[in-house]
Amino acid sequence: MPLRAYIEDKEIVSIDLNDEEWSALKARLKAKKTVLILPCCGQEGFLRMSSKGLKHFVHLKSANPCDWKPESAEHLKAKVAIMEACREQGWNAIPEFSEADWRADVLAVQGGKRIAFEVQWSRQTYEETRLRQERYKASNVRGCWFFRIAPKEMSDYDKTLVADKETPAFKIFKDENSNILAQVGKVQMPLKALISNLLARKLKFCEHIRSAPKQKVTIIFFEMKCWKCGTLQYCYTVEPSLKSVCNCDFDVERSSWDDHDIDKHPGVYAAVQDFLQTEEGRQLKVGPVKKRYSRTVADSYLSHGCYYCDAIFGDFHLIEEKLYAFTGVYTIIDNALMPKPNLYGGFSVCFITSSFFYWGYTSVNVCCGRNFSARNGLLLPQGRQCSVKFVTPL
């Protein structure tokens, strides 16, 4: 359903007309005092308003029908949201703009920068998406996609969209009130808000996710038996989910026989020792974290160990114990239920980084531990590489 047309060689956009102008134009067309021409094919069209009040144009029946594909009401609503957001951010928004061998749902223009926004409410193959993106690139236009059902080649195992710098794409859907929403990671927002954040450079493509330098962590104590002396005691671990600098969730990647594991971080260890001095913590017997020799790896490494006989608790054998600890809600102490101790040490964990492509959304100009300057916050031309580990999606 087109939003753009020509009246007496003057371009008009349906959503720009108020109700009085719309009614007046409708009366003129009905009286055959003027003709409405659609730019996609140069043929006549007429006015129509959806049940939700969205103004648009429709093709007249013709012996040479236009190749315009029917659009759903949701598709039309999404295009209107994109146009409104672009205009509010100071961009010129042109619906159904055609050039060479492509036609964009909405083309946003500001100075020498051009962005084609595409809404795919119906299915589209990965091959078609890639071909259309290449056409945009050949015209020095950035393409940005919004899929209700994305091609499987662009989706992860859980059907979330994989972040891709060369083909920015986001999932959209309709809520119970028929509002068009978009999803960025675990964050949901109106489509109009996402477009505004994109153009305001508050959404960044990142190649590394970096934990926030100060944040709350949950330390879990769990009961276990020493493999050597058989005495029951406690060990501890850190819940794996942390927050990145731009407030994204990510799980800590743990590794065996590694001195830099989050459980062995000096800040975590200090928080544990402080807790063990409290009235509640004195009931727990927890061995120190220190260097111990392992016959398994034929080397010494920072490890947990037995409170009583100092036998090493190997990292590999602790993996299963930690997994069981994550599933529990309470720690059992002397047959009494004690809630998990939540220790808010506020210590620095900024050394933790992970290779992970994602769209980092932040309301401030900081993401993954780096400040965004005016230079690296610019919309980069297609094909140009950024010197830092992230670029804006547009």
C-alpha positions in Angstrom: 0.0 0.0 0.0 1.9 3.1 -1.2 2.2 6.2 0.9 3.5 8.4 -1.9 1.8 9.7 -5.0 1.8 12.7 -7.4 -1.0 15.2 -7.9 -0.4 17.6 -10.9 3.3 16.7 -10.8 3.5 17.6 -7.1 4.6 14.8 -4.7 2.4 14.2 -1.7 2.7 11.8 1.2 -0.5 10.4 2.6 0.4 10.7 6.3 1.3 14.4 5.8 -2.3 15.2 4.9 -4.7 16.2 7.7 -8.3 15.0 7.6 -9.6 18.1 5.9 -7.0 17.9 3.2 -7.6 14.2 2.7 -11.4 14.7 2.4 -10.9 17.6 -0.1 -8.5 15.6 -2.2 -10.9 12.6 -2.2 -13.7 14.9 -3.4 -11.6 16.3 -6.2 -10.7 12.8 -7.4 -14.3 11.6 -7.2 -15.3 14.7 -9.3 -12.5 13.9 -11.8 -11.0 17.3 -11.3 -7.6 15.9 -10.9 -5.7 12.6 -11.3 -3.5 10.8 -8.7 -0.5 9.1 -10.2 1.6 6.4 -8.3 5.3 6.7 -8.9 6.0 3.0 -8.8 4.3 2.5 -12.2 3.0 5.8 -13.4 -0.6 4.6 -13.3 -3.6 6.0 -11.6 -4.6 5.4 -8.0 -7.1 6.4 -5.4 -7.3 7.1 -1.7 -8.0 4.6 1.1 -8.0 4.7 4.9 -7.4 1.5 7.0 -9.6 0.5 9.8 -7.0 1.9 12.2 -7.1 5.3 10.4 -3.9 5.1 8.4 -4.1 7.0 5.1 -2.6 5.4 2.0 -3.0 5.0 -1.7 -4.2 2.1 -3.8 -3.8 1.1 -7.5 -6.8 1.3 -9.8 -7.4 -1.9 -11.8 -5.5 -1.8 -15.1 -4.8 -3.8 -18.2 -1.1 -3.5 -17.2 -1.1 -4.2 -13.5 1.8 -2.9 -11.4 4.2 -5.4 -9.9 3.6 -3.8 -6.4 3.2 -6.6 -3.9 0.2 -6.4 -1.5 1.2 -5.1 2.0 -0.4 -5.9 5.3 -1.7 -3.3 7.7 1.2 -4.1 10.0 3.7 -3.4 7.1 2.0 -0.1 6.5 2.1 0.8 10.2 5.8 -0.1 10.4 6.6 2.2 7.5 4.8 5.1 9.1 6.6 4.6 12.4 10.0 4.6 10.5 9.1 7.8 8.7 8.0 9.6 11.8 11.2 8.6 13.7 13.4 9.7 10.8 11.8 13.1 10.6 12.0 13.6 14.3 15.7 13.0 14.1 16.2 15.5 11.3 16.3 13.1 8.4 14.2 13.4 5.2 12.1 10.2 4.9 10.9 9.2 1.5 8.5 6.2 1.3 8.7 3.7 -1.6 11.7 5.4 -3.1 13.1 3.7 -6.3 16.5 3.9 -7.9 18.3 1.7 -10.4 17.2 -1.9 -9.5 15.9 -1.4 -6.0 13.0 0.1 -4.1 13.1 0.9 -0.4 10.2 0.9 2.0 11.6 4.1 3.4 14.7 5.9 2.3 16.2 8.2 4.9 18.4 11.0 3.6 20.6 13.5 5.5 23.3 15.3 3.6 25.3 12.7 1.7 24.1 9.8 3.9 21.3 7.5 2.7 19.7 4.6 4.6 17.2 2.2 3.2 14.8 0.8 5.8 13.1 -2.5 4.8 10.2 -4.1 6.6 9.7 -7.8 6.0 6.4 -8.9 7.6 6.1 -11.8 5.2 8.9 -14.4 4.7 11.9 -13.7 2.6 14.8 -16.0 1.7 18.4 -15.3 2.8 19.5 -15.3 -0.8 16.9 -12.5 -1.7 18.0 -10.5 1.4 21.6 -10.7 0.5 21.0 -9.8 -3.2 18.9 -6.7 -2.2 21.6 -5.7 0.4 24.3 -5.9 -2.3 22.2 -3.6 -4.6 22.0 -1.0 -1.8 25.7 -1.3 -1.3 26.4 -0.7 -5.0 24.3 2.5 -4.8 26.2 3.7 -1.6 23.1 3.1 0.5 23.1 1.5 3.9 20.4 -1.2 4.2 18.7 -1.9 7.5 16.1 -4.8 7.9 13.2 -5.5 10.2 12.0 -9.1 10.1 8.9 -10.7 11.6 10.3 -14.1 10.5 14.0 -13.9 9.7 15.7 -16.3 7.3 17.2 -19.2 9.3 20.7 -18.4 8.0 20.5 -15.1 10.0 19.1 -16.6 13.2 20.8 -18.3 16.2 19.7 -21.6 17.7 17.1 -19.8 19.8 15.7 -18.0 16.7 17.2 -14.7 17.8 18.8 -12.6 15.1 22.6 -12.8 14.9 24.2 -9.3 14.9 25.8 -8.6 11.6 27.7 -5.3 10.9 27.2 -5.6 7.1 23.5 -6.4 7.2 21.9 -4.8 10.3 18.7 -6.7 11.0 16.2 -6.7 13.9 13.2 -8.7 14.9 9.8 -7.0 14.9 6.4 -8.2 16.1 2.9 -7.1 17.0 1.8 -6.9 20.6 -1.8 -7.5 22.0 -2.6 -3.9 21.2 -1.4 -4.1 17.6 1.6 -1.9 18.3 4.7 -2.7 16.3 7.6 -3.6 18.6 11.3 -4.3 17.9 13.7 -6.4 19.9 17.4 -5.8 20.5 18.9 -8.7 22.5 16.6 -9.0 25.5 15.3 -5.4 25.2 12.0 -4.7 23.6 10.9 -1.2 22.5 8.5 0.4 20.0 9.9 0.3 16.4 9.8 4.1 16.3 12.0 4.2 19.4 14.5 1.7 17.9 14.8 3.9 14.7 15.3 7.0 16.9 18.0 5.2 18.9 19.7 4.0 15.7 19.9 7.5 14.2 20.9 9.0 17.5 23.8 6.5 17.6 22.7 4.9 20.9 22.9 1.4 19.3 26.4 0.1 18.6 27.7 -3.0 16.9 30.3 -4.6 19.2 32.7 -7.4 18.6 33.6 -7.8 22.2 31.4 -7.7 25.2 33.0 -6.3 28.4 31.8 -6.6 31.9 31.0 -3.4 33.9 33.9 -2.5 36.2 31.6 -2.3 39.3 28.5 -4.4 39.8 26.6 -6.6 42.2 27.5 -10.4 42.1 25.9 -13.3 43.8 28.2 -15.8 45.6 26.7 -19.2 46.2 28.0 -21.5 49.0 27.4 -25.2 48.4 28.1 -28.3 50.5 30.6 -31.0 49.3 32.7 -33.8 50.6 36.5 -33.9 50.4 37.6 -36.7 48.0 40.6 -37.4 50.3 39.6 -37.2 53.9 35.8 -37.5 53.4 34.9 -34.5 55.6 31.8 -32.4 54.7 32.5 -28.7 54.2 31.6 -25.8 51.8 32.9 -24.4 48.6 31.6 -21.4 46.7 31.0 -20.2 43.2 29.7 -17.0 41.5 26.5 -17.0 39.5 27.6 -16.7 35.9 25.5 -13.9 34.7 27.1 -10.4 34.8 26.2 -7.1 33.2 28.2 -5.4 30.4 29.2 -1.8 30.4 26.1 -1.1 28.2 23.9 -3.2 30.6 23.6 -6.3 28.4 23.5 -9.7 30.0 26.3 -12.2 29.4 27.5 -15.3 31.0 31.1 -15.6 32.2 33.1 -18.2 30.3 34.7 -20.4 32.9 37.9 -22.4 32.2 39.6 -25.2 34.1 43.0 -24.8 35.6 42.9 -21.0 35.1 44.1 -18.5 37.7 41.9 -15.8 36.2 38.5 -17.6 36.7 35.9 -15.3 38.1 35.5 -17.5 41.2 39.2 -16.8 42.0 39.1 -13.1 41.4 40.7 -11.2 44.4 37.6 -9.1 44.9 35.4 -12.2 45.0 37.8 -13.9 47.4 37.9 -10.8 49.7 34.1 -10.7 49.8 34.0 -14.4 50.8 36.5 -13.8 53.6 34.6 -10.9 54.9 31.4 -12.9 54.9 33.1 -15.8 56.7 33.8 -13.5 59.6 30.2 -12.6 60.1 27.9 -14.5 62.6 26.1 -16.2 59.7 29.3 -17.0 57.8 31.2 -18.5 60.7 29.1 -21.6 60.4 30.7 -22.4 57.0 34.0 -24.2 56.7 35.6 -23.1 53.5 39.1 -23.9 52.4 41.4 -21.1 51.1 42.0 -20.4 47.5 45.7 -20.8 46.8 48.3 -22.4 44.6 48.3 -26.2 44.8 50.0 -28.9 42.8 47.7 -31.0 40.5 48.9 -34.4 39.4 46.2 -34.3 36.7 47.8 -31.4 34.9 51.3 -31.9 36.4 51.5 -28.3 37.4 50.4 -25.9 40.2 47.5 -23.5 39.8 45.2 -21.3 41.9 42.6 -23.7 43.3 39.9 -24.4 45.9 40.9 -26.9 48.5 39.9 -28.9 51.6 39.4 -26.8 54.8 40.7 -29.8 56.9 43.4 -31.6 54.9 44.2 -29.0 52.2 43.7 -31.5 49.4 43.2 -29.8 46.0 39.6 -29.5 44.7 40.3 -29.8 41.0 38.6 -27.4 38.7 37.4 -30.1 36.4 35.7 -32.1 39.2 34.1 -28.9 40.6 32.2 -28.2 37.4 29.4 -30.6 38.2 29.2 -29.4 41.9 28.8 -25.8 40.7 26.1 -26.8 38.2 24.1 -28.4 41.1 24.7 -25.2 43.2 23.2 -23.0 40.5 19.9 -25.0 40.5 19.3 -24.6 44.3 17.6 -21.7 46.1 18.9 -22.3 49.6 22.1 -23.6 51.2 21.5 -26.2 54.0 23.4 -25.4 57.2 22.9 -27.6 60.3 19.6 -28.8 58.9 18.4 -25.2 58.8 17.6 -23.3 55.6 19.6 -20.2 54.9 19.0 -18.0 51.9 21.9 -17.6 49.5 24.3 -14.9 50.7 24.2 -12.0 48.2 27.5 -10.3 48.6 27.8 -6.9 46.9 31.5 -6.3 46.8 31.5 -3.7 44.1 34.9 -5.0 43.0 36.4 -4.5 39.6 35.9 -7.3 37.1 36.8 -5.2 34.0 39.4 -7.8 32.8 36.5 -10.1 31.7 35.9 -9.8 28.0 34.3 -12.2 25.5 34.3 -12.4 21.7 30.6 -11.9 21.0 28.9 -10.0 18.2 25.9 -8.0 19.5 24.0 -4.7 19.3 24.9 -2.8 22.4 22.1 -0.5 23.4 23.0 2.3 25.8 21.4 5.6 26.8 24.8 7.1 27.4 27.8 7.3 25.0 29.7 4.4 26.5 29.8 0.7 25.5 32.2 -2.1 26.2 34.5 0.1 28.2 35.2 2.7 25.5 33.8 6.2 25.2 32.3 7.1 21.8 33.9 10.2 20.3 32.4 12.3 17.5 34.6 10.5 15.1 33.8 6.9 15.8 30.1 7.7 16.4 29.7 8.7 12.7 27.7 6.6 10.3 30.4 4.8 8.4 30.2 4.4 4.6 29.6 0.8 3.5 32.8 -1.3 3.4 34.9 1.0 5.5 36.5 -0.6 8.6 36.5 1.1 12.0 39.7 1.3 13.9 38.0 0.2 17.1 36.1 -2.9 17.9 32.6 -1.6 17.2 30.8 0.6 14.6 27.3 2.0 14.5 24.8 -0.2 12.6 24.0 2.5 10.1 
